[in-house]
Structures are given as structure tokens and as C-alpha cells.
Amino acid sequence: MPRRCRRFSKEFKLAAIEQVWGGKSVAEVAAACEVYQSGIYRWIGELGQDGKKAAERTAGLDAEFVQEREESRRRPVFRRRTFTKAQKMQVAQQVAKGRRVAEIAEQYKVCHELVYRWYYQAYPERKKDKGSGKVSWAVVEARLARNEEKGDGK
């Protein structure tokens, strides 16, 4: 497993990065190097393809060019989807009619937990009470008594 407080040479980091570029997965390389996957990703960000640190790669370049290049590398930001009350009610009604939750979740491209949440918001009286999660001693004694009766009846 990964160890804490270790330092790695630039050559070691470059060798690990070259393994990733060679086609191995980050998980495989991280396991072989005994580091976390995030460390491999950080090394890739630090050293890049040419093996130079970020500051060395950008030295002498126009600041505007560097900023444009960095912005182009950023991942696109996905907007959180929103659903209207009517859509949520429609989903809840489909569940109430007996349609499978997995099918509904796949159709709307949401997780099944969200489908259940919308269903119980629309029909709160159908939500089962989970209780406190604790079993009282009286319940335990009743179960033991029932088990003893079953054992005596055999």
C-alpha cells in the first residue's frame, strides 16, 4: 500500500508517466509504484509530456498564449440538470403504476435513489417508517420465547 512522506526523483516520475503514455492504466502504474493514483495524475500535471516542470515549460512564452493554452485544457463544466415539479410527479406516477424503477431511472438518466426520493415526495403516506434501528429488549424476549416454542413443538 502507499506510504507517506516519500520523495521521488524526477527520473522516477518520468518513468512512471512514460508507462501511462505507453498504454498502461494509471491504476496499474500506481500499484506498481506503490503510490496513489492521484499522485500519478499530479506528476503528469507537473511534468507534462516533455518532462519539464510547468514553470519551465512556460518560461519565455507570451503570458496571453499561456493563459489561452491553460484554458483550453480545462474540462468542460456541466450544468446541473433541473427537473420541474410536473416531471417529478410524472416519474412518481409511473412508479405508482408499477413500472420498474430501473427503467424509469434509465429513461430520465438519473439514479434510482432520485426516482425513489421523488416518489416519496409525491406520496409521503407510502413511505415505510424505518424506526430507530434499535430493538427493544421486549422484542428480543418475544423472539426468544417464540424460538423456544418452536423447538418444543418438534
C-alpha positions in Angstrom: 0.0 0.0 0.0 1.1 3.6 -0.5 3.5 5.1 2.0 3.5 8.6 3.5 6.2 11.2 3.2 8.3 9.7 0.4 10.1 11.8 -2.2 10.6 10.6 -5.7 13.2 11.7 -8.2 12.3 13.4 -11.5 13.6 10.3 -13.4 11.3 8.0 -11.3 8.3 10.2 -12.0 9.1 10.4 -15.7 9.4 6.7 -15.9 6.0 6.3 -14.3 4.5 8.8 -16.7 6.0 7.1 -19.7 4.3 3.8 -18.6 1.0 5.6 -18.7 1.7 7.1 -22.1 2.8 3.6 -23.2 -0.7 2.3 -22.7 -0.8 1.0 -19.1 -3.6 2.3 -16.9 -3.0 4.8 -14.2 -4.2 2.2 -11.6 -1.6 -0.3 -12.8 1.2 2.2 -12.7 0.2 3.5 -9.3 0.1 0.0 -7.8 3.5 -0.9 -9.3 5.0 2.4 -7.9 3.2 2.0 -4.6 1.6 5.5 -4.8 -1.9 6.7 -5.0 -3.5 7.3 -8.5 -3.8 11.0 -7.7 0.0 11.1 -7.4 0.4 9.8 -10.9 -2.1 12.4 -12.2 -0.2 15.1 -10.2 3.1 14.1 -11.8 1.6 14.2 -15.2 0.3 17.7 -14.5 3.6 18.8 -13.0 6.0 17.4 -15.6 3.9 17.1 -18.8 4.9 15.3 -21.9 8.3 16.9 -22.3 9.4 16.2 -18.8 9.7 19.8 -17.8 8.0 21.4 -14.9 5.1 23.7 -15.6 7.2 26.8 -14.8 10.0 25.7 -17.2 7.5 24.9 -20.0 6.0 28.4 -19.8 9.2 30.4 -19.3 9.8 32.9 -22.1 6.3 32.4 -23.6 3.8 35.2 -24.0 1.5 35.3 -20.9 -1.6 35.6 -23.1 -0.6 32.5 -25.0 0.0 30.5 -21.8 -3.4 31.6 -20.4 -5.2 30.5 -23.6 -3.4 27.2 -23.5 -4.3 26.5 -19.9 -8.0 27.5 -20.5 -8.2 25.1 -23.5 -7.0 22.2 -21.3 -9.8 22.7 -18.7 -12.6 20.2 -18.7 -16.0 21.4 -19.8 -18.3 22.4 -16.9 -21.5 20.5 -16.9 -24.6 22.3 -15.7 -26.6 20.5 -13.1 -29.9 19.3 -14.6 -33.1 20.5 -13.1 -36.5 18.9 -13.3 -39.8 20.6 -12.9 -42.4 19.5 -10.3 -44.5 18.2 -13.2 -41.7 16.0 -14.4 -41.1 14.7 -10.9 -44.8 14.0 -10.4 -44.9 12.1 -13.8 -42.0 9.9 -12.6 -43.7 9.3 -9.3 -46.9 8.3 -11.1 -45.1 5.9 -13.2 -43.6 4.2 -10.1 -47.1 4.1 -8.5 -48.5 2.4 -11.6 -45.9 -0.4 -11.2 -43.3 0.5 -13.7 -39.8 -0.7 -12.8 -37.7 2.0 -11.1 -34.6 0.9 -13.0 -36.4 1.5 -16.3 -37.6 5.0 -15.2 -34.1 5.9 -13.9 -32.6 4.9 -17.2 -35.1 6.8 -19.3 -34.6 10.0 -17.4 -30.8 9.4 -16.9 -30.9 9.7 -13.1 -30.0 7.4 -10.3 -32.7 5.1 -8.8 -32.3 6.8 -5.4 -33.5 10.1 -7.0 -36.6 8.3 -8.5 -37.5 6.9 -5.0 -37.0 10.4 -3.5 -39.4 11.9 -6.0 -41.9 9.1 -5.4 -41.9 9.5 -1.6 -42.2 13.3 -2.0 -45.3 12.8 -4.1 -46.7 10.0 -1.9 -45.4 10.6 1.6 -48.0 8.3 3.1 -46.4 5.3 1.3 -43.0 5.7 2.9 -42.2 3.0 5.4 -41.1 4.0 8.8 -37.6 2.6 9.3 -37.8 3.0 13.1 -35.0 3.9 15.3 -32.9 1.0 14.2 -32.7 -0.3 17.8 -34.5 -3.3 19.0 -36.1 -3.2 22.5 -35.4 -5.9 25.0 -39.1 -6.9 25.0 -38.9 -7.7 21.3 -35.8 -9.8 21.9 -37.5 -11.7 24.7 -40.6 -12.3 22.5 -38.4 -13.7 19.7 -36.6 -16.0 22.1 -39.9 -17.2 23.5 -41.2 -17.9 20.0 -38.0 -19.8 19.1 -38.3 -21.9 22.3 -41.9 -22.8 21.5 -41.0 -23.9 18.0 -38.2 -26.0 19.4 -40.5 -27.7 22.0 -43.2 -28.4 19.3 -40.8 -30.6 17.3 
